[in-house]
Amino acid sequence: MPPGLAPVTVSEKALRKLADRKTPVQSYYFDLSILSQYWSNVSAYHHTAPIALNYALREGLRLIEEEGVANRFERHHRNHLAFVAGIEALGLKMFAQPEIRAWTVNTVAVPDGIDDAAVRAQLLERYGIEIVGGLGPLKGRIWRVGLMGTSSTRNNVMLLLGALEDVLSGMEWEGLEGSGIGAAAASYRNLD
């Protein structure tokens, strides 16, 4: 689903508490007392609802239900494990420790001597694959690789690992060890 929505529900008890407030809410945007009138007979204006995002949310939830929540979690987990196996086979290291890794946003430590922006640029130019770099103190130190939703597929894992291996070998990185694709394929076979 595209980002941009923040659905919220408020109980009747919370609405009564809002109505009993003695001081006004400091932010118009977060003023749930006005927002609650948006749906009432008063019909107070608060904002223009992002209709396209609401339809996208509905469609995304439909896809999740169609696949099944447990199946979706398992798909993301399998692709994450295969990706990690491939990354490690290439001689790269994951940034986060296994117990705290997200399956959907994988962080790979940029090896010493490799320009992270150059790798990302080549992946995009040559393969149409976009990964992003780190933010703040992690800028230039990690790659953030999204494997989420419909992009979390075996094909995308294999494509990225092959492209990354090709780009790094073209940079004559001495740490390159083995086949990321081979290790990921073995991981998938072990998980089947």
Secondary structure, DSSP 4 states (H G I P E B T S, - for coil): --S--------HHHHHHHHT-SS--S-STT-HHHHHHHTSSS--------HHHHHHHHHHHHHHHHH-HHHHHHHHHHHHHHHHHHHHHTT-EESS-GGG--SSEEEEEPPTT--HHHHHHHHHHHH----EE--GGGTTTEEEEE--GGG--HHHHHHHHHHHHHHHHHTT-TT--S-HHHHHHHHHHHH-
